[in-house]
Structure formats: C-alpha cells, structure tokens
C-alpha cells in the first residue's frame, strides 16, 4: 500500500462533516490499515510522492514516512 506525501503538502479540504483534512491520504483509511497490522495482518506500506520538481519526491516521501510513523505504521525500508 502507498502513502502519497504530495497530498500532505497540498491545501486541506473540508469534509462532509465540516472537518478540515488532507485531500489524501485519508486518515480514517490508514487507521483501518493500522488495525489490520495490529491484528497480525502482513501489510507492506511504502511512502512515495507525486512531484512537480525533483526535490519534491524525496521531501514529500519523507513527510509521508513521518505521517505513517505518527499513526504507528512502520513503512518498508526506504532509500533515505
């Protein structure tokens, strides 16, 4: 599964409940993934990013990695 860091640097949106959130990734989805991991399911998570400039690939992927770690998800090894 992929956490795309580009969505973490884009402007936030207001959801149907009036709550501000990232356009993507959707935290509720990743919380469900974390629950499956906690239940012993083997889930591989990578952190990546769309980019419009080369430096954004690594920068945003690192932001995605931090997002995963904050949710208690350990992504697979990365190059940074």
C-alpha positions in Angstrom: 0.0 0.0 0.0 1.2 3.5 -0.7 1.1 6.7 1.3 1.5 9.5 -1.1 3.1 12.5 0.5 2.1 15.0 -2.1 -1.4 15.1 -0.6 0.1 16.1 2.7 1.5 19.4 1.3 -1.5 20.4 -0.8 -4.1 22.7 0.7 -6.5 20.9 3.1 -10.2 20.4 2.2 -13.4 20.4 4.3 -15.1 17.0 4.5 -18.8 16.4 4.6 -18.8 16.8 8.4 -17.2 20.2 8.2 -13.8 18.9 9.4 -10.6 20.1 7.8 -8.5 17.2 6.4 -5.8 16.4 3.9 -7.0 15.7 0.4 -5.1 12.5 0.7 -4.1 10.3 2.4 -7.4 9.8 4.3 -6.5 9.2 7.9 -9.5 7.0 8.7 -8.4 4.6 5.9 -4.9 4.4 7.4 -6.3 3.9 10.9 -8.1 0.8 9.5 -4.8 -0.4 7.9 -3.1 0.1 11.3 -5.9 -2.0 13.0 -5.2 -4.9 10.5 -1.5 -4.6 11.2 -2.2 -4.8 14.9 -4.3 -7.9 14.3 -1.2 -9.6 12.7 -2.0 -9.0 9.1 1.1 -8.6 7.0 0.7 -5.2 5.2 3.6 -3.6 3.3 3.4 0.1 3.2 5.6 2.3 1.1 6.0 6.1 1.2 6.2 7.9 -2.1 5.1 11.2 -3.7 3.9 12.7 -6.9 6.2 15.6 -7.8 6.4 18.6 -10.0 10.0 19.3 -9.1 12.7 16.6 -8.5 13.4 17.7 -4.9 9.7 17.2 -4.0 10.0 13.4 -4.5 12.3 12.9 -1.5 10.9 15.8 0.6 7.3 14.7 0.3 8.1 11.0 0.7 9.8 11.8 4.0 6.7 13.7 5.0 4.7 10.6 4.1 7.0 8.5 6.2 6.6 10.8 9.2 2.8 10.6 8.7 3.0 6.8 8.8 5.1 6.7 11.8 2.8 9.1 13.7 0.0 6.6 13.0 2.1 3.7 14.3 2.7 2.3 10.9 6.3 1.3 10.0 6.8 1.6 6.3 9.2 -0.8 4.5 12.8 0.3 4.1 13.4 3.4 2.1 16.4 4.9 0.4 16.6 8.0 2.7 
